[in-house]
Amino acid sequence: MTLFILTETSAGYALLKAKDKKLLKRDDIAKETSTAEGTCSLLKLKQFKKFESASSALEEAAALTEGKVSCE
């Protein structure tokens, strides 16, 4: 089973894919992800959706707090 991680940044949404299928079973995951280099060794950027404007970023953040994610 493939592990995907959806994260929100100030610029937009990023969809990341784990390079290792057993990522969650690793004992050193906290230590490995403490640096950008370590995180890059574990995850690969699959897609990035940039926010169109500051107002759309604010709307998306408000929707997330309500448990909603847009499907645009």
Secondary structure, DSSP 8 states (H G I E B T S, - for coil): ---EEEEE-SSEEEEEEESSTTGGG-TTHHHHTTSHHHHHHHEEEEEEEE-SSHHHHHHHHHHHHTT-----
